[in-house]
């Protein structure tokens, strides 16, 4: 599933761009929002789906720290 963010709350585009994740999709170079910035955006959106996403995202961050 692909989510396209049209609003970043109080997170600036420059912050997101500077912390982007660069990868490839097939032969195409692509960029994704960093997990910490995605968490901030999801927290600000505060919709039911975002709250569910946050549960997963926070577990991922915690496992990386362990």
SERO-4910 file (N, C-alpha, C, O; in steps of 0.05 Angstrom, whole numbers):
BEGIN
 pado doro    nc1    nc2    nc3   cac1   cac2   cac3    cc1    cc2    cc3    oc1    oc2    oc3
  Unk    A     17    -23      0      0      0      0     18     25      0     38     25     14
  Unk    A     10     45    -15     25     70    -16      8     92     -4    -16     95    -11
  Unk    A     19    107     14      6    130     25     20    155     15     45    157     16
  Unk    A      5    174      5     16    199     -4      8    221     16    -15    226     20
  Unk    A     29    233     28     23    254     48     21    280     34     40    288     19
  Unk    A     -1    294     38     -4    321     26      0    343     47      3    366     39
  Unk    A      0    336     72      5    355     94     24    343    113     24    319    119
  Unk    A     42    360    124     62    350    142     59    361    170     77    359    186
  Unk    A     36    374    176     32    386    202     53    407    207     58    424    190
  Unk    A     66    407    230     87    426    236    115    416    228    135    429    234
  Unk    A    116    394    214    141    383    204    147    396    178    130    395    160
  Unk    A    170    408    174    176    423    150    185    404    128    195    382    133
  Unk    A    181    413    103    190    397     80    220    393     82    230    371     76
  Unk    A    235    413     90    264    411     91    272    389    111    291    374    106
  Unk    A    259    388    134    265    367    154    260    339    142    276    321    145
  Unk    A    237    336    128    231    311    116    251    304     94    261    281     93
  Unk    A    257    323     77    276    318     55    304    311     65    317    293     55
  Unk    A    313    325     86    340    320     97    342    293    110    364    282    112
  Unk    A    320    281    119    320    255    132    306    233    116    298    212    127
  Unk    A    304    238     90    291    218     72    307    192     71    331    192     77
  Unk    A    293    171     63    306    145     58    307    141     28    286    142     14
  Unk    A    331    137     17    335    133    -11    336    104    -17    351     89     -4
  Unk    A    321     95    -37    321     66    -44    314     64    -74    313     84    -88
  Unk    A    310     40    -83    303     35   -111    277     19   -112    272      2    -95
  Unk    A    261     25   -132    237     10   -138    241      1   -167    236     17   -185
  Unk    A    249    -24   -170    257    -33   -197    282    -17   -205    302    -17   -191
  Unk    A    281     -4   -228    303     12   -237    301     41   -229    319     57   -235
  Unk    A    279     48   -216    274     76   -209    284     83   -181    278     69   -162
  Unk    A    300    104   -179    308    114   -153    285    128   -139    271    144   -152
  Unk    A    279    121   -114    256    132   -100    265    142    -72    286    135    -62
  Unk    A    248    158    -60    253    169    -34    228    165    -17    205    168    -26
  Unk    A    233    159      9    211    156     28    216    173     52    239    178     59
  Unk    A    195    181     65    198    196     90    211    179    111    206    155    113
  Unk    A    228    191    128    241    177    149    221    169    171    200    182    174
  Unk    A    227    148    185    207    137    205    201    158    227    178    159    236
  Unk    A    221    173    236    215    192    258    197    215    248    180    224    263
  Unk    A    201    223    223    184    244    212    156    233    207    136    247    211
  Unk    A    154    208    198    128    195    193    113    193    220     89    198    220
  Unk    A    127    186    241    114    185    267    102    212    275     80    214    284
  Unk    A    118    233    271    108    260    278     84    268    262     64    279    273
  Unk    A     84    262    236     61    268    219     37    252    227     15    263    229
  Unk    A     40    226    233     18    209    242      6    219    268    -18    219    272
  Unk    A     24    227    287     14    237    313     -3    262    309    -23    265    323
  Unk    A      5    280    291    -10    304    287    -36    299    272    -56    313    278
  Unk    A    -36    280    254    -61    274    239    -82    264    258   -106    271    256
  Unk    A    -75    246    276    -92    236    298   -118    223    288   -137    223    303
  Unk    A   -118    212    265   -142    196    256   -139    168    266   -118    160    275
  Unk    A   -161    153    265   -161    126    276   -140    109    261   -125     94    274
  Unk    A   -138    111    235   -119     96    220    -90    103    227    -72     86    228
  Unk    A    -86    129    233    -59    138    240    -52    127    268    -28    121    272
  Unk    A    -71    126    286    -66    114    312    -58     85    310    -40     76    324
  Unk    A    -70     70    292    -63     42    287    -35     40    275    -19     24    283
  Unk    A    -29     58    256     -3     58    243     19     64    264     40     52    264
  Unk    A     13     82    283     32     90    303     40     67    321     63     64    329
  Unk    A     21     49    327     27     26    344     49     10    331     68      1    344
  Unk    A     47      5    305     67    -10    290     93      5    288    115     -6    293
  Unk    A     92     30    280    116     46    276    132     49    302    157     47    302
  Unk    A    119     53    324    133     55    350    146     29    358    167     29    370
  Unk    A    133      6    352    145    -20    357    170    -24    340    190    -34    350
  Unk    A    170    -15    315    193    -17    298    216     -1    309    239    -10    311
  Unk    A    211     24    318    232     41    329    243     28    355    267     28    359
  Unk    A    225     17    371    234      5    396    252    -19    391    273    -23    404
  Unk    A    245    -36    371    261    -59    364    288    -51    353    308    -65    358
  Unk    A    290    -28    338    315    -19    329    333    -10    351    358    -12    349
  Unk    A    321      0    373    337     10    396    346    -12    414    366     -9    428
  Unk    A    332    -35    413    339    -57    431    364    -72    422    373    -91    434
***
